[in-house]
Amino acid sequence: MDIKKRFHNIREFLKGHQGFWYEEILNDYPHTLDNYPDKWIEDLNLLSFEDLWKIDAKIDFSPLEGELKTLILKINSLSIIPQVEGANENLPHKALLGMNQKKVHEVSRLAPYIGKLQKIHRFSQGFDIGGGKGHLARTLAHYFALPTICLDPDLDLIKAGQKLLKKISTPENAKEISFINKSLGTHIYNPDIVADENKLKLDNETLAIGLHTCGPLSLRLMERAKNLINIGCCYLKLNPESEINISKTSKEDPLTFSKYSLALASRGHGGISFIDFMNKWKVKSFRYSLHLLLYEKLGIKKFITVEGYPLKKYGEDFSEYALTKLSELNIKHSFDAADLNNFHQEWNPLVKKMFLANIIRWQFGRLLEVYILLDRAIYLQENGFSVEINEIFNESISPRNIAILALNN
């Protein structure tokens, strides 16, 4: 894949459709639907909830027609990233002890991939940044000949990893695994740290590994490492003004992000069940109705954030939800339960249309993530690295599944 060409194509496409993804649906009220053609909303409104679920979950787009279908298929084609080939291995059972299903999948894919790199480049050590209990670090040291340090600021996770390590027999010819209870920012390159300086250097012989480095931690790793594999996550924790568009290429014509578009890029965009989809409808139905109530009946025009609500309680009347939230927000009113339920029923057609608009907006999330990651890949290229970007995990198991490999030339 030509990284720069794909990046340019995505940037132009997203710029041309910014009205769909930039703001959260509620933020634009009463102009929420202005960017969404009436025909698209009408067509979606004719579909069953099962068909809507299949579209939302990217399972089946056959119920769609015309320009909307063309738009969504274009989004999906631009979002395709090459998959890593052969990065899978049946590891011994003891190698997977203490891991949940998601971690088993990730380690079983990522460790063999790194193992192939180790055979070629012979790194002196690996740094598993934010490695928690050290599952990946242990696997690399025991089975793929890479001495690895697990670096994590959570002492409880470090202790749990050390305890687990003592329970597992060490394979013959295994390399060393060690733990350091510090974060990347406070330990590496800190002149006040004197303990084992040689181990703490991200030099040309070290491979830095960031399996789901959160928000700006990915950027700190990219700034410091000489060789790295980075799988980012939590883009909503990035500063949209200073931590997006980091490459010179993107700065020439930057795409503007809001905190809501970063949140959209951070979501899991595949694999939702029908039950979860219907729960999503219930949650948004109540949340949208509350916002309309505040706006239309109480004159509160500004978007107000509300706290969470137990999922099981969404099966109750809207009035229960609304009375709870109005009380939490200390908003005075004269509504009784009947008033609130009648309002919810009266405004439900508009609420449904807003939900349908959100299904369209939702389709842009993965493409926004790809834009962010391609920008990072180009930044690394501009700084002299040899770069690859590939899907490495099954998205339905581990949604943040795109890995950037950057090696110092």
N, C-alpha and C positions, 0 to 999 in steps of 0.2 A: 504494500500500500504506500502510495506517495503521501506522506504525512502532511506536507504543506498544502498540496493540492486539495486534499480532503478538508483540511482546516478552512481554506478559503471558501470552498463550496458550502460548508456548514455555516460559516459566518454570514455569507450573503443570504442564505436561506433563513436563518434565524432573524437577521435584521428585517427581512421582508415580512416576518410574521410575529414581530415582537409584541403586538397587541394581544396575542393569545397567551403568552407565557410570562410576561414581565411581572404582572401583579396577581395577587390572590383574587379569586372570584369575588369575594365579599368586598374587597377594598374599592372596587370600581362601581359599587352600587350608588346611584340608580342607573349607571351606564354599563352595567355588567355585560349585557348581551350585545352592546354596540358593535363589537369586533366579530361577532359570530353571525354569519348569514342566517336569516330566518329559515331558509330551506333546509340547512343542515340541522338546526334544532328540531324542526318539524319532522324531518325524516327519522331522527333518533327517537323522537317521542312516539313514533308508531311502532317501535321495536319492543319486544318483550324484555323483561329484566334479565332473562337468561342470555339473550343476544347482546344486550348492553354489557353484561359481565364479560362475555367472550371478547368484545372489542376492548374494554378497559384492561383486561388481562393479556391482550395481544395474542389471543388464541385463534380467533377466526374473524376476518374482516369481510367475509362474503356478504353479510347483511347490508353493507354499505354500498352506496352508488355515487357516481359522479365526482365532483370536485373534492368532496370530503374524503372519499376513498383514495383519490389520487394524492391528496395531501398527506394522509397517514402512511401510505405506502412509501412516499418520498422520505418522510421522517425515518422510517424503519431502514430504508436502503442507506441513508447517510449515517445511520447509527451502527452499521455493521463493522466490527473490528475483527481482524484475522484471529483465529484460534491457535493456541499453542499446540503443536503436534507432539504426540508421544509423551506428554508430561503426566504420566499416570503409572503407578506401580502398586502392586499388592504387597504392602509392607507386612512384616511379621505382626502377629496379634499383640505381642508385648510392646511393640513400638507405638501402639495406638491407645495404650492404657491411659485412662483419665481424660480422654477427649470426648466431646459430644459429637453428634453426627456432622455438624457443620465443620468443626475443626478437623475431624478425620478426613473429610473431603478436601479441605484446603491443604492440609499437610501432605496428603497422598498425591496431590497434583503439583504443589509447589516444590517440595523437597526433591523429587526426581529431576525436575527442571533445573534446579540449582545444582544438583549432582552432575548433570551433563556439562554445565558451565565450569564446574570445578575440575573436571577431567581435562578441559581445554586450557583453562587459565591458571590453575594451581594457586588459588588464593591462599594466603598464609592464615587467614582467619575470616570468620563471618561475624557480623554484628546484627543480632535480631533486635531491632529497635521496638520498644514497647512489647516485648515478647511474653509478658505475663508469666505463666508457669514454665515456660521454656519448651513447650511441645515441639515446635519447629526446630529450635536450636538443638534439642536432644536428638531429634531424628537426623539432622544434618551431620552431627558429630558422630553418631553411632553407625549410620548406614551409608553416608555419602562423603566420607573422608574430609569433612570440613570442620576444623576446630571452630567452635562457635561460642560467642558470649551473648547471653540473654540480658538485655538492659531494660529495666523497668522501674518506675518510681514507686510502685505499690509493693511494700515490704511483705505483706501477707501473701501476695501471689508468688513472690520470690521464695518465701519459706515453703509454700505448698509445692512448688516445683522442685526444690531441693529434697523435700521429704519423699516425693514421688520418685525422684531419681535414685534414691537409696533402695527403693523397693524393686527396681527393675535391674535385672542382670545386664552387665555391660558386654556387648558383643566383642569378640576377638578383633583386634586391629582398630577398635573404635578410637576416635580422636577425643580431645578434651572438650568438655562443656563447662562453662562457668557462668556465674550470675553476678550482676552488679546492680545494686539498688539505687539507681539514679536515673534522672531523665536525660534525654539527649542534650537539652539546653544547659543543664547545670553541671554536667560532668565532662563532656567532650570539649576540649579547648579551654577549659577553665584553669588558669595558671595556679589557682590555689590548691588544685588537686595534685597530690604528689604520689599517690599509691599506684604503682605499676603503670607508669606513663606509657610504656610501649604498647600495652594492651588497649589503651584508650584512643589510639590514633586511627582516624579514617584515612589511611594512606593508600598508595597505589596498589598495595598487595591485599587490601581488605575489601570484602564485599559487604556493603550495608544493605540490610533487608528490612523493609517496612511493610509488614503484612497488616494492612489497614491502619496506616498512620493517619491520625485524626486531624482534620482541618489543616491549620498552618504547619503542623509538624512535618507534613510531606515536603513543604517548601524549605523548612530548615534542613531537612535531610538532603534535599537536592543541592542546597548551597554548600554543604560541607563534605559530602561523600565524593570519593574519586571513582567508585564503582557502586552501582546500586540497582536494586529491584524494589520498586515502590508500587504499592496498591493503596490508593488513597480512599478516604471516606469522609463523611461529615462535612461536606462542602458548605453547609449552612453556618459553620463556625468561621468561615473565611470572611475577611473584610472585603466587600464587593468593590471598594475603591482602590485598594492597594495590593490585594492578594489574588486578583483575577487579572487576566491579560498581562502576564509577566514577561512574555517573550517580546523581542523587538518587533517581530512580525505582527503580533496582535496590537501592539501600541500604535502602529501606523493607522489603524482604523478599528479602535476597540469596540467590542460589544458591551453595552452597559447591562449590568446585573443589579437586581434588587435583592434584599434578603429573602424575599418570597420566591424568586427564581432560583436562588441557591438552595432553598429548602426543597423545591421541586426536583432539582438535580440530585438531591440526597436520598430521595425515596427509593424503595424497591419497586420496580416497574413490571414485574412479571410474577406469575405463579400464584396470584390471589385466588382463593377458592370462592365458589358462589356464595357460600355462607358469609365469608368475610366481605364480599362485595355488598351483600344486602345489609350487613351491619354498617358498612360505609354509608350507604344510602340513609339509614336511620339516623346516624350521627350527623350527617350534613343536613338532612331535612330539619332536624331540630335546631342546629346551629344557624342555618340560614334563616329560619323562621324567627329566631330570637333577634337576629340582626335587623330584619325587616320590622319587627315589632318596635325595637328601639328607635329606628329611623322614622317609621311612618306614624306611630302612635305617641311616642314620647319625645320626638323632636331631637333625638341624639344622633347627630349626623356623623360623628367621628367613629371610626372603627374601634371597638373595644375588645380586648383579649379576655377570654373567659377561661377558667380552670377546667380541668378534666371532669368527667362524669362517668360513673360506673356503667359499663356496657350493658349489663343486665337491666338497668333502669330505663334504657331506651325503649323497652317493651311497654312501658307505662304511657299514660297520656302526656301530650306535650305540656299541659298545664303544670304537671309535677316538675318537669325540667325547667320551665320558664320561671315558676315561682322560686325554685331553688337558686337559679342564677340571678334573678332580680334581687333576692335577699343578699347573696354573696357580694353583689356589686353596690349594695346600699342605695338602690334606685327606688324612689318612692313612686307608687302607682295605686290605682284603685281597681285593678283587674281582679276578677274572681276566676275560678277554674273554667267556668263555661265561656267567659269572654276569651280566654286564652286558647281554648280548644277550637272555638269558632274562628278565631283569627288564623290559626294554623290551617284549618280546613279551607278557608277562603283564599288564602295566599299560596296554597299548595301547588297550583298550576305554575306559578312563577318560580317557586322553589324547585320544582321538577326541572324546569328549563335551565335554571342555574346549575343544577346537578349535571345535566346533559352537557352544558358548556364546560364543566370541570372535567368530564370524560375526554373532551377534545384537548383541553389544556394539558391533561395528564400525559398525553402521548409525547409531549415535548421534553419530558424529564430526562430520559436517557440521552437524547441528543445534546442537551445542555451539559450533561456530565462528560460526554465525549469531547465537546468543545473545550472544556476546562482541562481535560487530560491531554488532548493534542497540543494545546498551548504549552503545557509543561514539557511535553516531548520536544517541541520546537525550541523552547528555551534551552534545554540541555544540548540539542544539536548546535545551537548558536554559541554555546560555551565549550565546544570542541569534543563532545561525547558522541560515540556511536550509539544510536538509539533504536530500539524496537518497542512496539506497543502491541500487546496481544490480549485477547480474552484467555483467562487461565482457569476460571472456575465455572461451574454450572450456575447460571444466574438465578435459577429457582432455589438453589441451596445457599449460595453466597452472592447476594445481589451486587455488591461492589467487587466486580470480578475482572477488572482490566488492570494488567500489570505493565509498568514501564521498566524496561531494562536499559540502563545507560552505563556504558563502559568507557573508561578514559582511554583515548587514542594515544 
